[in-house]
Amino acid sequence: MTWFGKVVGGTFGLFMGGPLGAIFGAALGHQLDRKAAEAVLLEAEAKPGERQRVQAAFLTATFSVMGHVAKADGRVNEAEIDFARAMMNRLELPEETRRAAIRLYGEGKRPEFALDGVLDQFQAECQQRHALLRMFVEIQLESALADGVLNGPEERLLLRLCDRLRFSRFEFHTMRARMEAERRFARPGGRGYQWGRREVAGSHEFSLAQAYTALGVSPADDEDAIKRAYRRLMSRHHPDKRVAQGESESQVAHANEKTQQIRKAYETIAKARKF
């Protein structure tokens, strides 16, 4: 069972409380009373632990706020919906959790959505996990940029979000500049993995032979095989997934370095073979 699987049954919404719990409960439409909830917990033999609680808070806030950001300009477009689906794929959500995420997205679009309360509770649950907050802000910005334009209502909402989370506006604007540059200069073959890119540290250059080895492919493999290998490795090592799984800062940093190496290897091969 994946990290969010156990809380889909309803115990998260009942025991988290606050705006996050209310949104989760509304999304699932559960009508469990307290005694029924206690029976569920006794059967499970344990309340959600701290790590699971943080992960559940992250998922609930991420998809509900994503829906709210998408609706900021009055309508949700196909690009924003596609991005939400892509994020579910990136986090490898199982089917039941995907259905919950879709409902959370819908809750975020409602006019009465309690944005400030959700953000306040999410920050409290995250405590000092800056990497998780940064990932959250990055996802919301990526969602807003999904259609290629960050319009006025979306920008104002994102800045309000940063202020509420005590997330630096300077860091936000730096993140935005990077994403917009990547959108301008990314090659068509790399678009599927431009979301959530991190700055590449260092100036290590791969030889072509090293690049093939890094991706686990050979010069005899065709373009499709190389792209499949690249996508598989990126999915396996993506730091966003590690953050969402509650791994330590050092583990996330290692995953970040690994994805940089994988990306550099792919770019070296793509440049040499002109695809």
CYANA upper distance limits for C-alpha pairs under 8 A (distance plus 0.5 A):
  1 MET  CA      5 GLY  CA      6.29
  1 MET  CA      6 LYS  CA      8.02
  2 THR  CA      6 LYS  CA      8.44
  2 THR  CA     93 LEU  CA      8.21
  2 THR  CA     94 PRO  CA      7.86
  3 TRP  CA     52 GLN  CA      7.27
  3 TRP  CA     55 GLN  CA      8.09
  3 TRP  CA    245 GLN  CA      7.46
  4 PHE  CA      8 VAL  CA      7.31
  4 PHE  CA     52 GLN  CA      7.65
  4 PHE  CA     55 GLN  CA      7.65
  4 PHE  CA     56 ALA  CA      6.77
  4 PHE  CA     97 THR  CA      7.58
  5 GLY  CA      9 GLY  CA      8.43
  5 GLY  CA     94 PRO  CA      8.22
  5 GLY  CA     96 GLU  CA      8.23
  5 GLY  CA     97 THR  CA      7.17
  7 VAL  CA     11 THR  CA      6.25
  7 VAL  CA     12 PHE  CA      5.71
  7 VAL  CA     48 PRO  CA      8.01
  7 VAL  CA     56 ALA  CA      7.79
  8 VAL  CA     12 PHE  CA      7.83
  8 VAL  CA     96 GLU  CA      7.98
  8 VAL  CA     97 THR  CA      7.13
  8 VAL  CA    100 ALA  CA      7.88
 10 GLY  CA     14 LEU  CA      7.11
 10 GLY  CA     25 GLY  CA      7.67
 10 GLY  CA     28 LEU  CA      8.38
 10 GLY  CA     30 HIS  CA      7.60
 10 GLY  CA     37 ALA  CA      8.39
 11 THR  CA     15 PHE  CA      6.56
 11 THR  CA     37 ALA  CA      7.07
 11 THR  CA     40 VAL  CA      8.04
 11 THR  CA     41 LEU  CA      7.80
 12 PHE  CA     16 MET  CA      6.12
 12 PHE  CA     21 GLY  CA      7.28
 12 PHE  CA     24 PHE  CA      8.35
 12 PHE  CA     48 PRO  CA      7.87
 12 PHE  CA     53 ARG  CA      7.96
 12 PHE  CA     56 ALA  CA      7.84
 13 GLY  CA     17 GLY  CA      6.82
 13 GLY  CA     20 LEU  CA      7.79
 13 GLY  CA     21 GLY  CA      4.46
 13 GLY  CA     22 ALA  CA      6.94
 13 GLY  CA     23 ILE  CA      8.30
 13 GLY  CA     24 PHE  CA      5.90
 13 GLY  CA     25 GLY  CA      5.78
 14 LEU  CA     21 GLY  CA      6.78
 14 LEU  CA     25 GLY  CA      7.96
 14 LEU  CA     34 ARG  CA      8.43
 14 LEU  CA     37 ALA  CA      7.85
 15 PHE  CA     21 GLY  CA      7.89
 16 MET  CA     20 LEU  CA      7.68
 16 MET  CA     21 GLY  CA      5.79
 16 MET  CA     53 ARG  CA      8.31
 17 GLY  CA     21 GLY  CA      5.02
 17 GLY  CA     22 ALA  CA      7.11
 18 GLY  CA     22 ALA  CA      6.71
 18 GLY  CA    117 GLY  CA      8.41
 18 GLY  CA    121 GLN  CA      7.83
 19 PRO  CA     23 ILE  CA      6.56
 19 PRO  CA    114 ALA  CA      7.44
 19 PRO  CA    117 GLY  CA      6.35
 19 PRO  CA    118 VAL  CA      5.86
 19 PRO  CA    121 GLN  CA      7.76
 20 LEU  CA     24 PHE  CA      6.62
 20 LEU  CA     57 ALA  CA      7.37
 20 LEU  CA     60 THR  CA      7.16
 20 LEU  CA     61 ALA  CA      7.42
 20 LEU  CA    118 VAL  CA      6.20
 20 LEU  CA    121 GLN  CA      7.59
 20 LEU  CA    122 PHE  CA      8.17
 21 GLY  CA     25 GLY  CA      6.55
 22 ALA  CA     26 ALA  CA      6.58
 23 ILE  CA     27 ALA  CA      6.50
 23 ILE  CA     60 THR  CA      8.31
 23 ILE  CA     64 SER  CA      8.48
 23 ILE  CA    104 LEU  CA      7.61
 23 ILE  CA    107 GLU  CA      7.37
 24 PHE  CA     28 LEU  CA      6.86
 24 PHE  CA     60 THR  CA      7.11
 24 PHE  CA    104 LEU  CA      7.29
 25 GLY  CA     29 GLY  CA      6.33
 25 GLY  CA     30 HIS  CA      6.48
 26 ALA  CA     30 HIS  CA      7.71
 26 ALA  CA    107 GLU  CA      8.10
 27 ALA  CA    100 ALA  CA      7.27
 27 ALA  CA    103 ARG  CA      5.48
 27 ALA  CA    104 LEU  CA      5.88
 27 ALA  CA    106 GLY  CA      8.32
 27 ALA  CA    107 GLU  CA      6.86
 28 LEU  CA    100 ALA  CA      7.05
 28 LEU  CA    103 ARG  CA      7.56
 32 LEU  CA     36 ALA  CA      6.45
 32 LEU  CA     37 ALA  CA      6.87
 33 ASP  CA     37 ALA  CA      6.76
 34 ARG  CA     38 GLU  CA      6.67
 35 LYS  CA     39 ALA  CA      6.78
 36 ALA  CA     40 VAL  CA      6.88
 37 ALA  CA     41 LEU  CA      6.85
 38 GLU  CA     42 LEU  CA      6.65
 39 ALA  CA     43 GLU  CA      6.70
 40 VAL  CA     44 ALA  CA      6.76
 41 LEU  CA     45 GLU  CA      6.39
 41 LEU  CA     46 ALA  CA      6.64
 41 LEU  CA     47 LYS  CA      6.85
 42 LEU  CA     46 ALA  CA      7.50
 48 PRO  CA     52 GLN  CA      6.29
 48 PRO  CA     53 ARG  CA      6.41
 49 GLY  CA     53 ARG  CA      6.45
 50 GLU  CA     54 VAL  CA      6.66
 51 ARG  CA     55 GLN  CA      6.73
 51 ARG  CA    246 GLY  CA      6.88
 52 GLN  CA     56 ALA  CA      6.53
 53 ARG  CA     57 ALA  CA      6.61
 53 ARG  CA    125 GLU  CA      8.45
 54 VAL  CA     58 PHE  CA      6.57
 54 VAL  CA    125 GLU  CA      6.43
 54 VAL  CA    126 CYS  CA      6.80
 54 VAL  CA    246 GLY  CA      8.42
 55 GLN  CA     59 LEU  CA      6.75
 55 GLN  CA    244 ALA  CA      6.76
 55 GLN  CA    245 GLN  CA      7.34
 55 GLN  CA    246 GLY  CA      7.36
 56 ALA  CA     60 THR  CA      6.58
 57 ALA  CA     61 ALA  CA      6.49
 57 ALA  CA    122 PHE  CA      6.76
 57 ALA  CA    125 GLU  CA      7.56
 58 PHE  CA     62 THR  CA      6.30
 58 PHE  CA    122 PHE  CA      7.52
 58 PHE  CA    132 LEU  CA      8.50
 58 PHE  CA    136 PHE  CA      8.20
 58 PHE  CA    244 ALA  CA      7.99
 59 LEU  CA     63 PHE  CA      6.76
 59 LEU  CA    101 ALA  CA      8.05
 60 THR  CA     64 SER  CA      6.63
 60 THR  CA    101 ALA  CA      7.83
 60 THR  CA    104 LEU  CA      7.16
 61 ALA  CA     65 VAL  CA      6.25
 61 ALA  CA    118 VAL  CA      7.14
 61 ALA  CA    119 LEU  CA      7.92
 61 ALA  CA    122 PHE  CA      7.22
 62 THR  CA     66 MET  CA      6.43
 62 THR  CA    136 PHE  CA      6.82
 62 THR  CA    139 ILE  CA      8.18
 62 THR  CA    140 GLN  CA      8.12
 63 PHE  CA     67 GLY  CA      6.76
 63 PHE  CA     84 ALA  CA      8.24
 63 PHE  CA    101 ALA  CA      6.44
 63 PHE  CA    102 ILE  CA      8.05
 63 PHE  CA    104 LEU  CA      6.23
 63 PHE  CA    105 TYR  CA      5.47
 63 PHE  CA    108 GLY  CA      8.09
 64 SER  CA     68 HIS  CA      6.95
 64 SER  CA    101 ALA  CA      8.34
 64 SER  CA    104 LEU  CA      5.21
 64 SER  CA    105 TYR  CA      4.97
 64 SER  CA    106 GLY  CA      7.54
 64 SER  CA    107 GLU  CA      6.54
 64 SER  CA    108 GLY  CA      4.75
 64 SER  CA    109 LYS  CA      8.17
 65 VAL  CA     69 VAL  CA      6.61
 65 VAL  CA    105 TYR  CA      7.75
 65 VAL  CA    108 GLY  CA      6.07
 65 VAL  CA    115 LEU  CA      7.69
 65 VAL  CA    140 GLN  CA      7.99
 66 MET  CA     70 ALA  CA      6.65
 66 MET  CA     84 ALA  CA      8.26
 66 MET  CA    105 TYR  CA      6.93
 66 MET  CA    108 GLY  CA      7.54
 66 MET  CA    139 ILE  CA      8.39
 66 MET  CA    140 GLN  CA      6.24
 66 MET  CA    143 SER  CA      7.27
 67 GLY  CA     71 LYS  CA      6.79
 67 GLY  CA    104 LEU  CA      8.21
 67 GLY  CA    105 TYR  CA      4.93
 67 GLY  CA    106 GLY  CA      6.68
 67 GLY  CA    107 GLU  CA      7.84
 67 GLY  CA    108 GLY  CA      5.14
 67 GLY  CA    109 LYS  CA      5.65
 68 HIS  CA     72 ALA  CA      6.75
 68 HIS  CA    105 TYR  CA      8.05
 68 HIS  CA    108 GLY  CA      4.96
 68 HIS  CA    109 LYS  CA      5.25
 68 HIS  CA    110 ARG  CA      8.08
 68 HIS  CA    113 PHE  CA      8.17
 69 VAL  CA    140 GLN  CA      7.55
 69 VAL  CA    143 SER  CA      8.15
 69 VAL  CA    144 ALA  CA      7.13
 69 VAL  CA    154 GLU  CA      6.77
 69 VAL  CA    157 LEU  CA      7.55
 69 VAL  CA    158 LEU  CA      8.17
 70 ALA  CA     75 ARG  CA      7.64
 70 ALA  CA     76 VAL  CA      5.82
 70 ALA  CA     77 ASN  CA      8.23
 70 ALA  CA     80 GLU  CA      6.92
 70 ALA  CA    109 LYS  CA      8.15
 70 ALA  CA    143 SER  CA      7.59
 70 ALA  CA    144 ALA  CA      6.87
 70 ALA  CA    154 GLU  CA      8.28
 71 LYS  CA     75 ARG  CA      5.61
 71 LYS  CA     76 VAL  CA      5.82
 71 LYS  CA    109 LYS  CA      6.25
 72 ALA  CA    153 PRO  CA      6.26
 72 ALA  CA    154 GLU  CA      6.11
 72 ALA  CA    157 LEU  CA      7.85
 73 ASP  CA    151 ASN  CA      8.10
 73 ASP  CA    153 PRO  CA      6.18
 73 ASP  CA    154 GLU  CA      7.10
 76 VAL  CA     80 GLU  CA      7.05
 76 VAL  CA     81 ILE  CA      7.79
 77 ASN  CA     81 ILE  CA      7.04
 77 ASN  CA    147 ASP  CA      8.25
 78 GLU  CA     82 ASP  CA      6.53
 79 ALA  CA     83 PHE  CA      6.69
 79 ALA  CA    146 ALA  CA      6.02
 79 ALA  CA    147 ASP  CA      5.75
 80 GLU  CA     84 ALA  CA      6.88
 80 GLU  CA    143 SER  CA      6.37
 80 GLU  CA    144 ALA  CA      7.67
 80 GLU  CA    146 ALA  CA      6.03
 80 GLU  CA    147 ASP  CA      7.13
 81 ILE  CA     85 ARG  CA      6.92
 82 ASP  CA     86 ALA  CA      6.65
 83 PHE  CA     87 MET  CA      6.64
 83 PHE  CA    143 SER  CA      6.70
 83 PHE  CA    146 ALA  CA      6.98
 84 ALA  CA     88 MET  CA      6.92
 84 ALA  CA    143 SER  CA      7.83
 85 ARG  CA     89 ASN  CA      6.89
 86 ALA  CA     90 ARG  CA      6.62
 87 MET  CA     91 LEU  CA      6.71
 88 MET  CA     92 GLU  CA      6.55
 88 MET  CA     93 LEU  CA      6.12
 88 MET  CA     98 ARG  CA      7.10
 88 MET  CA    101 ALA  CA      8.44
 89 ASN  CA     93 LEU  CA      6.96
 90 ARG  CA    235 SER  CA      7.36
 90 ARG  CA    241 LYS  CA      7.63
 91 LEU  CA    240 ASP  CA      8.33
 91 LEU  CA    241 LYS  CA      6.13
 91 LEU  CA    244 ALA  CA      8.14
 93 LEU  CA     97 THR  CA      6.27
 93 LEU  CA     98 ARG  CA      6.22
 94 PRO  CA     98 ARG  CA      6.59
 95 GLU  CA     99 ARG  CA      6.85
 96 GLU  CA    100 ALA  CA      7.00
 97 THR  CA    101 ALA  CA      6.62
 98 ARG  CA    102 ILE  CA      6.66
 99 ARG  CA    103 ARG  CA      6.88
100 ALA  CA    104 LEU  CA      6.66
101 ALA  CA    105 TYR  CA      6.64
102 ILE  CA    106 GLY  CA      6.89
103 ARG  CA    107 GLU  CA      6.77
104 LEU  CA    108 GLY  CA      6.86
105 TYR  CA    109 LYS  CA      7.28
106 GLY  CA    110 ARG  CA      7.51
107 GLU  CA    113 PHE  CA      7.44
108 GLY  CA    113 PHE  CA      6.23
109 LYS  CA    113 PHE  CA      7.60
114 ALA  CA    118 VAL  CA      6.68
115 LEU  CA    119 LEU  CA      6.66
116 ASP  CA    120 ASP  CA      6.56
116 ASP  CA    164 ARG  CA      7.56
117 GLY  CA    121 GLN  CA      6.66
118 VAL  CA    122 PHE  CA      6.50
119 LEU  CA    123 GLN  CA      6.59
119 LEU  CA    161 LEU  CA      7.82
119 LEU  CA    164 ARG  CA      7.13
119 LEU  CA    165 LEU  CA      7.00
120 ASP  CA    124 ALA  CA      6.81
120 ASP  CA    164 ARG  CA      7.38
120 ASP  CA    165 LEU  CA      7.43
121 GLN  CA    125 GLU  CA      6.67
122 PHE  CA    126 CYS  CA      6.67
123 GLN  CA    127 GLN  CA      6.67
123 GLN  CA    133 LEU  CA      8.05
123 GLN  CA    165 LEU  CA      6.56
126 CYS  CA    130 HIS  CA      8.37
126 CYS  CA    132 LEU  CA      7.71
126 CYS  CA    133 LEU  CA      7.81
129 ARG  CA    133 LEU  CA      7.12
130 HIS  CA    134 ARG  CA      6.48
131 ALA  CA    135 MET  CA      6.61
131 ALA  CA    243 VAL  CA      7.50
131 ALA  CA    249 GLU  CA      7.93
132 LEU  CA    136 PHE  CA      6.70
132 LEU  CA    243 VAL  CA      6.57
132 LEU  CA    244 ALA  CA      7.71
133 LEU  CA    137 VAL  CA      6.78
133 LEU  CA    165 LEU  CA      8.34
133 LEU  CA    167 PHE  CA      8.32
134 ARG  CA    138 GLU  CA      6.53
134 ARG  CA    167 PHE  CA      8.31
135 MET  CA    139 ILE  CA      6.63
135 MET  CA    240 ASP  CA      7.25
135 MET  CA    243 VAL  CA      8.25
136 PHE  CA    140 GLN  CA      6.93
137 VAL  CA    141 LEU  CA      6.73
137 VAL  CA    161 LEU  CA      8.50
137 VAL  CA    162 CYS  CA      7.86
137 VAL  CA    172 PHE  CA      8.38
138 GLU  CA    142 GLU  CA      6.54
138 GLU  CA    175 MET  CA      7.91
138 GLU  CA    196 GLY  CA      7.36
139 ILE  CA    143 SER  CA      6.60
139 ILE  CA    196 GLY  CA      7.77
140 GLN  CA    144 ALA  CA      6.81
140 GLN  CA    158 LEU  CA      8.05
141 LEU  CA    145 LEU  CA      6.70
141 LEU  CA    158 LEU  CA      7.71
141 LEU  CA    176 ARG  CA      7.81
142 GLU  CA    146 ALA  CA      6.51
142 GLU  CA    179 MET  CA      8.28
142 GLU  CA    195 TRP  CA      7.12
142 GLU  CA    196 GLY  CA      7.96
144 ALA  CA    149 VAL  CA      7.96
144 ALA  CA    150 LEU  CA      6.50
144 ALA  CA    154 GLU  CA      7.05
145 LEU  CA    149 VAL  CA      5.94
145 LEU  CA    150 LEU  CA      6.00
148 GLY  CA    183 ARG  CA      8.48
150 LEU  CA    154 GLU  CA      6.72
150 LEU  CA    155 GLU  CA      6.77
151 ASN  CA    155 GLU  CA      6.66
152 GLY  CA    156 ARG  CA      6.66
153 PRO  CA    157 LEU  CA      6.64
154 GLU  CA    158 LEU  CA      6.65
155 GLU  CA    159 LEU  CA      6.68
156 ARG  CA    160 ARG  CA      6.68
157 LEU  CA    161 LEU  CA      6.64
158 LEU  CA    162 CYS  CA      6.73
159 LEU  CA    163 ASP  CA      6.70
159 LEU  CA    169 ARG  CA      7.55
160 ARG  CA    164 ARG  CA      6.64
161 LEU  CA    165 LEU  CA      6.76
162 CYS  CA    166 ARG  CA      6.40
162 CYS  CA    167 PHE  CA      5.24
162 CYS  CA    168 SER  CA      7.20
162 CYS  CA    169 ARG  CA      7.10
162 CYS  CA    172 PHE  CA      8.13
163 ASP  CA    167 PHE  CA      6.56
163 ASP  CA    168 SER  CA      7.99
163 ASP  CA    169 ARG  CA      8.05
167 PHE  CA    171 GLU  CA      8.07
167 PHE  CA    172 PHE  CA      8.16
168 SER  CA    172 PHE  CA      6.82
169 ARG  CA    173 HIS  CA      6.62
170 PHE  CA    174 THR  CA      6.66
171 GLU  CA    175 MET  CA      6.59
172 PHE  CA    176 ARG  CA      6.64
173 HIS  CA    177 ALA  CA      6.63
174 THR  CA    178 ARG  CA      6.80
175 MET  CA    179 MET  CA      6.76
176 ARG  CA    180 GLU  CA      6.60
177 ALA  CA    181 ALA  CA      6.61
178 ARG  CA    182 GLU  CA      6.69
179 MET  CA    183 ARG  CA      6.73
179 MET  CA    195 TRP  CA      8.35
179 MET  CA    197 ARG  CA      8.38
180 GLU  CA    184 ARG  CA      6.85
181 ALA  CA    185 PHE  CA      6.70
182 GLU  CA    186 ALA  CA      5.83
182 GLU  CA    194 GLN  CA      7.41
183 ARG  CA    194 GLN  CA      7.99
186 ALA  CA    190 GLY  CA      6.84
186 ALA  CA    191 ARG  CA      6.94
186 ALA  CA    194 GLN  CA      7.87
187 ARG  CA    191 ARG  CA      7.17
189 GLY  CA    275 PHE  CA      7.63
190 GLY  CA    194 GLN  CA      6.98
191 ARG  CA    195 TRP  CA      8.46
193 TYR  CA    197 ARG  CA      8.04
193 TYR  CA    231 ARG  CA      8.41
196 GLY  CA    240 ASP  CA      8.07
198 ARG  CA    256 ASN  CA      7.99
198 ARG  CA    260 GLN  CA      8.38
200 VAL  CA    260 GLN  CA      6.43
201 ALA  CA    257 GLU  CA      8.45
201 ALA  CA    260 GLN  CA      8.40
205 GLU  CA    264 LYS  CA      8.26
206 PHE  CA    210 GLN  CA      6.27
206 PHE  CA    211 ALA  CA      6.24
206 PHE  CA    264 LYS  CA      7.76
206 PHE  CA    265 ALA  CA      6.80
206 PHE  CA    268 THR  CA      7.33
207 SER  CA    211 ALA  CA      6.66
207 SER  CA    268 THR  CA      8.17
208 LEU  CA    212 TYR  CA      6.90
208 LEU  CA    265 ALA  CA      8.43
208 LEU  CA    268 THR  CA      7.00
208 LEU  CA    269 ILE  CA      6.88
208 LEU  CA    272 ALA  CA      8.31
209 ALA  CA    213 THR  CA      6.88
210 GLN  CA    214 ALA  CA      6.56
210 GLN  CA    265 ALA  CA      8.05
211 ALA  CA    215 LEU  CA      6.93
211 ALA  CA    264 LYS  CA      8.31
211 ALA  CA    265 ALA  CA      4.78
211 ALA  CA    266 TYR  CA      7.28
211 ALA  CA    268 THR  CA      7.08
211 ALA  CA    269 ILE  CA      7.08
212 TYR  CA    216 GLY  CA      6.58
212 TYR  CA    217 VAL  CA      5.71
212 TYR  CA    218 SER  CA      6.09
212 TYR  CA    219 PRO  CA      7.54
212 TYR  CA    265 ALA  CA      7.65
212 TYR  CA    269 ILE  CA      7.80
213 THR  CA    217 VAL  CA      6.75
213 THR  CA    218 SER  CA      7.81
214 ALA  CA    261 GLN  CA      8.33
214 ALA  CA    262 ILE  CA      7.13
214 ALA  CA    265 ALA  CA      6.97
215 LEU  CA    226 ILE  CA      8.13
215 LEU  CA    229 ALA  CA      6.78
215 LEU  CA    230 TYR  CA      6.80
215 LEU  CA    233 LEU  CA      8.03
215 LEU  CA    262 ILE  CA      7.15
215 LEU  CA    265 ALA  CA      7.44
215 LEU  CA    266 TYR  CA      7.82
216 GLY  CA    229 ALA  CA      7.76
217 VAL  CA    221 ASP  CA      7.06
217 VAL  CA    225 ALA  CA      8.43
217 VAL  CA    226 ILE  CA      7.03
217 VAL  CA    229 ALA  CA      7.86
221 ASP  CA    225 ALA  CA      6.50
221 ASP  CA    226 ILE  CA      7.10
222 ASP  CA    226 ILE  CA      6.94
223 GLU  CA    227 LYS  CA      6.70
223 GLU  CA    275 PHE  CA      8.06
224 ASP  CA    228 ARG  CA      6.62
225 ALA  CA    229 ALA  CA      6.72
226 ILE  CA    230 TYR  CA      6.69
227 LYS  CA    231 ARG  CA      6.64
228 ARG  CA    232 ARG  CA      6.54
229 ALA  CA    233 LEU  CA      6.70
230 TYR  CA    234 MET  CA      6.61
230 TYR  CA    262 ILE  CA      7.56
230 TYR  CA    263 ARG  CA      8.19
230 TYR  CA    266 TYR  CA      7.17
231 ARG  CA    235 SER  CA      6.55
232 ARG  CA    236 ARG  CA      6.72
233 LEU  CA    237 HIS  CA      6.67
233 LEU  CA    259 THR  CA      8.42
233 LEU  CA    262 ILE  CA      7.79
234 MET  CA    238 HIS  CA      5.95
234 MET  CA    259 THR  CA      6.56
234 MET  CA    262 ILE  CA      7.59
234 MET  CA    263 ARG  CA      8.43
237 HIS  CA    241 LYS  CA      8.22
237 HIS  CA    242 ARG  CA      8.21
237 HIS  CA    255 ALA  CA      5.97
237 HIS  CA    256 ASN  CA      8.19
237 HIS  CA    258 LYS  CA      7.32
237 HIS  CA    259 THR  CA      6.71
238 HIS  CA    242 ARG  CA      7.29
238 HIS  CA    255 ALA  CA      6.83
238 HIS  CA    256 ASN  CA      7.41
238 HIS  CA    259 THR  CA      6.81
239 PRO  CA    243 VAL  CA      6.63
239 PRO  CA    252 VAL  CA      5.93
239 PRO  CA    253 ALA  CA      8.02
239 PRO  CA    255 ALA  CA      5.72
239 PRO  CA    256 ASN  CA      5.81
239 PRO  CA    259 THR  CA      8.24
240 ASP  CA    244 ALA  CA      6.71
241 LYS  CA    245 GLN  CA      6.69
242 ARG  CA    246 GLY  CA      7.04
242 ARG  CA    247 GLU  CA      6.16
242 ARG  CA    251 GLN  CA      8.08
242 ARG  CA    252 VAL  CA      6.38
242 ARG  CA    255 ALA  CA      8.00
243 VAL  CA    247 GLU  CA      6.26
243 VAL  CA    248 SER  CA      8.27
243 VAL  CA    252 VAL  CA      6.87
247 GLU  CA    251 GLN  CA      6.63
247 GLU  CA    252 VAL  CA      7.09
248 SER  CA    252 VAL  CA      6.78
249 GLU  CA    253 ALA  CA      6.57
250 SER  CA    254 HIS  CA      6.68
251 GLN  CA    255 ALA  CA      6.74
252 VAL  CA    256 ASN  CA      6.58
253 ALA  CA    257 GLU  CA      6.75
254 HIS  CA    258 LYS  CA      6.69
255 ALA  CA    259 THR  CA      6.71
256 ASN  CA    260 GLN  CA      6.81
257 GLU  CA    261 GLN  CA      6.88
258 LYS  CA    262 ILE  CA      6.77
259 THR  CA    263 ARG  CA      6.51
260 GLN  CA    264 LYS  CA      6.58
261 GLN  CA    265 ALA  CA      6.60
262 ILE  CA    266 TYR  CA      6.74
263 ARG  CA    267 GLU  CA      6.63
264 LYS  CA    268 THR  CA      6.63
265 ALA  CA    269 ILE  CA      6.92
266 TYR  CA    270 ALA  CA      6.52
267 GLU  CA    271 LYS  CA      6.46
268 THR  CA    272 ALA  CA      6.79
269 ILE  CA    273 ARG  CA      6.55
270 ALA  CA    274 LYS  CA      5.96
270 ALA  CA    275 PHE  CA      5.67
271 LYS  CA    275 PHE  CA      7.36
